[in-house]
């Protein structure tokens, strides 16, 4: 299930690494998206 969510995240959510987002300047929504992507990715790998 998490592997499917990880694929959906890749297609639907923005990639902040390519945008070179500074975490200190990130909004709460951007931080929430980063946290969600981290959560799903770690579960998909494990």
WOQUITA-V456120 format. One line per field, one symbol per residue. ss: DSSP state (H for helix, E for strand, - for the rest). psi: psi as a letter, one per 30 degrees, with the letter a starting at -180 (. if undefined). A space follows every 10 residues. Layout:
# WOQUITA-V456120
ss=???
psi=???
This chain:
# WOQUITA-V456120
ss=-HHHHHHHHH HH-------- --HHH--HHH HHHHHHHHHH HHHHH-
psi=efeeeeeeee eelljfeefh kkffgkleee eeeeeeeeee eeeef.
